[in-house]
Amino acid sequence: MKRQTKEFALCLENTGNEASLILGKVYRVVPDTRAAKDDLVRIIDESGEDYLFARNQFAFVDFPQAVRRKILALQKAS
């Protein structure tokens, strides 16, 4: 199992989690090596709390530093 090191994840699938995840939205990833062993990823969802979701629901992305700062500022403001 490849360890998840990306800071952000793009939601590609939200079936059964429509209230928690918005398709096409970028979410913050919280590192969790134990969850990764089970193909899960810890995401800060729409509630503002972190929960485990199936890894295959997301595409993991890198952004330039300026974009990362902007995304984090937007998430804190909401």
CORJO-V140337 format. One record per pair of residues at least 12 apart in sequence whose C-alpha atoms are under 8 Angstrom apart, sorted by the first residue. I is the first residue (numbers start at 1). J is the second residue. If there is no record, write none. Layout:
I,J
I,J
This chain:
1,36
1,37
3,33
3,36
4,31
4,33
4,36
5,31
6,29
6,60
6,61
6,62
7,28
7,29
7,30
7,60
7,61
7,62
8,26
8,27
8,28
8,29
8,60
8,61
8,62
9,26
9,27
9,28
9,29
9,58
9,59
9,60
9,61
10,23
10,24
10,25
10,26
10,27
10,58
10,59
10,60
10,61
11,23
11,24
11,25
11,26
11,27
11,57
11,58
11,59
12,24
12,57
12,58
12,59
13,57
13,58
14,57
19,46
20,45
20,46
20,47
21,45
21,46
22,46
27,43
27,44
27,45
28,43
28,44
29,41
29,42
29,43
29,44
30,42
30,43
30,44
30,50
35,52
39,54
39,55
39,56
40,52
40,53
40,54
40,55
41,53
41,54
41,55
